Amino acid sequence: MQALARLSCRLALLSVLAAVALILAACSTMPSTQKQPSLPEAQTPHPTATVSAPTKTPPFYPTARPETSPTRVITLTPSDNVVVKAFQIESGVYDYEHPDLHRNVVKAFWSDDEQLVYYAFLTRIERSLGWAAYDVTTHVTTIISSPLKYDNQVWQHLDVPDPGVSAGVIPELQGYVSPSGKQVIYIIGYGNPFNTPYPSARTEIWVAGSGSHRKTKLSFMPLIGSISNAAWFKDETKIIFDFRYEGAVTDLRIADVQDGTVVSLANVSDFKEGVIDWALSLDDATLAVTKMEGSLWLVFLKDGKSRVIAEFGINPHWSKDGKTLYYVWRPSYSETYTLRSYDIVSGNTSNVVNQSRHTNALAALTSGKFTVSSSGDKILLWGGDLWLVELRK
């Protein structure tokens, strides 16, 4: 009996040992709880069509999604030994099926290296200002934020009315902000000119630092009016602006930011007329102005002398060196528009391109909105739509 009991105990011990072995074996096959190094995630490939960044990329230049540009290419028959090739960047035609894609171009200019075209547009639905960049090499458009140094919250910081609301202008595009973005010019109107006597009814003009509470009141005008466009001198110590009052009457004024004085162009030059269009050369030396009847004049700011250069000329635009003036020429008896250039040194006038011979591609000349590249062989035309025109001799 004792032998049988010892045998039973051994069998029970062997059973326990076998169960323990099974448990240990099962534990050895369980996955480890230690974190293993993960493989790098697959990189999302970049779109094949990308826009090249400017040579000097500003810190606020965020490239967003590249999108298909509605580019339409037109190559026209050579005339006057000039081949015209036009690229339609924006159609400017309202798309009833896709209203959110409609863009009405209101401003365009080149990047420093002229490889990109920056342009501003208004959307059909929100009427808000947007920006895009068009690569002249790849012909790809990219939606971007503003390439200008402008913060629309500056008006809240200064506690003044937003000119975009109160004056119905686009301050970002109409010179209200200095090129550095550090100063702004604006107006504050008081009273109603129809039933409020002066001095209660007046317009004050102010210049302020965009990043501070520094404000300087310029000498105010005893009229109710508005600033349509302004141009800052390079050192931002002076501003030329047009002051419009009583409907269409527009005078040019020159403001000194440092001493707060404002003078009329008529008081410092022999040009005494109202203007419908004007442009300050990039060297701050010369004004090109179009008088009310349509003649185009030059006003030299150093000595105040002026002279007429064309009996018909609108939308003057200066080259970067200030030596060439481009303008749209259309005599009253003509149904076509011609883009012309005027050499300041020699006084010679040349036809750049004629709309009558390239009607489809240069229809935007009728709006008069354009800018010419520094090489003179590329033109941007806009007025709702936007065209890049290449001239090849």
Secondary structure as UniProt FT lines:
FT   HELIX           2..29
FT   TURN            59..60
FT   STRAND          66..67
FT   STRAND          72..75
FT   TURN            80..81
FT   STRAND          82..90
FT   HELIX           99..101
FT   STRAND          103..110
FT   TURN            112..113
FT   STRAND          116..123
FT   TURN            124..126
FT   STRAND          129..135
FT   TURN            136..138
FT   STRAND          141..144
FT   TURN            152..153
FT   HELIX           154..158
FT   HELIX           163..166
FT   TURN            171..175
FT   TURN            179..180
FT   STRAND          183..190
FT   TURN            193..195
FT   TURN            198..200
FT   STRAND          202..209
FT   TURN            210..211
FT   STRAND          215..221
FT   STRAND          225..232
FT   TURN            234..235
FT   STRAND          238..245
FT   TURN            246..248
FT   STRAND          249..256
FT   TURN            257..260
FT   STRAND          261..264
FT   HELIX           265..268
FT   STRAND          275..280
FT   TURN            282..283
FT   STRAND          286..291
FT   TURN            292..293
FT   STRAND          296..300
FT   TURN            301..303
FT   STRAND          306..310
FT   STRAND          314..318
FT   TURN            320..321
FT   STRAND          324..329
FT   TURN            332..333
FT   STRAND          338..343
FT   TURN            344..346
FT   STRAND          349..354
FT   HELIX           355..357
FT   TURN            359..362
FT   HELIX           363..367
FT   STRAND          369..372
FT   TURN            374..375
FT   STRAND          378..382
FT   STRAND          386..392
//
